[in-house]
Amino acid sequence: MKILKWIKRLGMLLFLIFVLLLITGFVFEKISRAKAEQMKADGQFAEVDQHRMHYLKEGTGGPTVVFETAFDPAGHLQWYHIQKNLPKTYTTFSYDRSGILWSERGKNPKSGDKIAEELHALLEKSNAPKPYILVGHSFGGMLTRFFVKKYPQDVAGVILVDSQYPADDQYLSPELYKMVNQGLPGGFLKFANTFGAARLMFKNMFPAEPQYKYQNTIMPALLYKSADATLEEQDHMKSMKKEAAAINSFGSVPLYVLTAGDKTRYDNFIKDEKTKTEMLGAWAKMQKDLLNLSTDSKQIVLPTSGHYINQDQPKIIEDAVNQMVEKVSGK
């Protein structure tokens, strides 16, 4: 009887500690959000479909290099250091999709078409010089398909950075397809976001290096805004992939396909060697197939880079951008 009594007391104590932690986390989150509201945006704003969207534009003259971010709550911050390093002799443009970082969510659905329409309107309102060179990483690479389809006359070139392949079910076994497309645990992350745990989980999303100090400060501070919009994009990922798969040609628009080639990049989340080998082989085939989007395409494989090439080897992206600018400018 005494043992049961002590077990009940211990259980009650643990429950009270858990409740106290939740209350502490909730208060911490409220204070953190109030502080984040005082942070000054690093770019400018324009109104698109009755909501404000944030963008960072640098340089002058055309063409405009337009950066599209992956499925990622960091928004334009993923391109921040690259954009700062590029020449100012042409325009560079990064932005936060609706609901991410400093951009308001608005009322448009999270569809490929609407994301492209919002980006095009934002470019127009910011007076970004045409033509555009689209640079898309991962999910952002897939989103370029919608923009090219809707505004082909404005697109002079495309650079895909380890881009997502929308019809990945053609190359992956059912088991691997399920693993790759299982997504983030939305319910848990929303709970963690409410009680302050999410900002701690994503505190060091960027490398712990001096050049990323700014990103590692801003991204977790504004995660409470970005998390819901990112999860909403995940909810619509299946339909967006299906629609993107039907857009299979950029015509003769120049295309560079930058591909991660580090064979150890899946080691942290695929332990089975056979499955990992299958994933590496399938990704290589999908990246190769991306070349068929254009009649003027070339692939650049980076043997020592993981999926986030913009962090592992940003200089390669910078070089590719400069080469594309020269190519489309006829210099």
Secondary structure, DSSP 4 states (H G I P E B T S, - for coil): -HHHHHHHHHHHHHHHHHHHHHHHHHHHHHHHHHHHTTPPPSSEEEEETTEEEEEEEES-SS-EEEEE--S-TTGGGGGHHHHHHS-SSSEEEEE--TTSTTS---SS-S-HHHHHHHHHHHHHHTTPPSSEEEEEETHHHHHHHHHHHH-GGGEEEEEEES---TTGGGTS-HHHHHHHT----HHHHHHHHHTTHHHHHTTT-S-SSGGGHHHHHHHHHTHHHHHHHHHHHHHTHHHHHHHHHT----BT--EEEEEE--TTTTTTT---HHHHHHHHHHHHHHHHHGGGGBSSEEEEEETT--S-HHHH-HHHHHHHHHHHHHHHHT-
